[in-house]
Amino acid sequence: QVQFVESGGGLVQPGGSLRLSCTASGSIGNILAMGWYRQAPGKQRELVAHLTRRNNTNYADSVKGRFTISRDNAKNTMYLQMNSLKPEDTAVYYCYALSGEWGQGTQVTVSS
């Protein structure tokens, strides 16, 4: 069972960009699907982006055209490139695998 560590969160102004990374302790090449969820204060956790082993993707409507999910199996790392960030993107972002593993989360704050 792999463990995930997220990084790349922080404070950014509206319209800015961040790239989140999710690095696994082992190989991710055989993981069928991975993705990112987020949870804002007082709200339920919501799916942001999902990526299958065959590189099929799904995005929440709220992030389509702004966020891009990808994975580098050689580096055992998944990414979430976030552009044109909005204050409503503020949340803790978690990476997950379909097999049930979760990261500890990384805070993203979009504010001027």
Steps between C-alpha positions, in 0.01 A plus 500: 500500500652830391497817703450843348657833589356818348695819448475827311220671685519853626362852477442645154318803367186463287596423142822334608622143458621214716612147426422234756703182517405166650800274542454133582725285714483229235411441140182655367520330164247234592254731675183493291391852581614794710381849556452804715225599740469823689318613812424859583409610853144404584453310175503139394799348330457521122669334206720738304667279241534132422756321282500136392800287416405544134510879545127554483409807701198648672472844655252679718308754296634777721862432397466392136730700275705624796640187666697216342573165660794287392728225626864406452533130574880517483496749788209332683335840505165646403449871436222753499580814305263774611473819295274804522441429865195648671426563867244218488785257424623550855500160670713215624589283203541126541634244257353153497519168323209281400656228715423710809816691586483869589754771559502730802391805302654830399343841557428727206392855579401742226479853633614851426 
